[in-house]
Amino acid sequence: MCTVTAQLQEGRLVVTMNRDEFRSRAPETPPKLPGEAADAIYPIDTQAGGTWIGVNRHGVCACLTNQYLGSEVDIGESEPVGAGKSRGMIIPEVLEAGCWQEVANTVKSIDPTDFSPFNLMVFAIGKPWVEFDWPGQGELSAREVGPDRFMLTSSSWNTDSVMAWRRQKYEEWLLAPRYLGTLPTFHLLQPRDMEEWAPLMSREKTHTRSITQVEVDNEKKEIHVRHWPEPTPSTDSPKTVLSMDLNTETVWEI
């Protein structure tokens, strides 16, 4: 139940993710360094630990969405049944690996049967963008996506129709892209009477809990992570901004 977009423009990689969650789920913490020796920034799910988006000092960004199978279409808002490990623990593990190749190798070494179905995206400037797919059976597969723009979405309700509608709206947005600061307005799309379908989703039991954005600027050698908690269609400035220089120890927060 999330939506991810990625764009590459003039040496800048911008990855934006709407996190859709149950209204009853425990709060999340905004992006932060998880420890003194940490080399990655990401928000944290306080209920199960882990995260859904993050970036490391090598400029590698990873995002994870739940995957819903065809049998789950129209059955309501329920999480797919699977193995006991939290999918949110995947991103901290792979980002700790280091550079793009080491991250990719670490993903390939994961035993996906430990987890419920997921899609994992790995982005970096000057490297292939890769989507890793685990539908709950078979082997973890990988495919290159991009190379300069990408969108992936998921929905536990009316799965195929909602995903198709969002893809159409994304293609329409690409014809005349607009932003509120750095935030693509596509992520704030919530037409009246379409709240259950929209990227900025609102349903009885679930909603878009937050929007998090990673920007990697190769020219300036900087990484910025922005976080909008409880976003609305009129959301503008992020509440949290964390920044760090590529391959250095400098980190500051606004």
Secondary structure, DSSP 8 states (H G I E B T S, - for coil): -EEEEEEEETTEEEEEEEEEEETTS--EEEEE-SSTT--EEEEEETTT---SEEEETTS-EEEEEE---GGGTTS-S------SS-GGGHHHHHHTT-SHHHHHHHHHHS-GGGS-SEEEEEE-TTS-EEEEEE-SSS--EEEEE-SSEEEEE--SSSHHHHHHHHHHHHHHHHHS--EETTEEGGGG---TT-TTTSSS-B-SSEEEEEEEEEEEETTTTEEEEEEEES--TT--S-SEEEEEETTS--EEE-
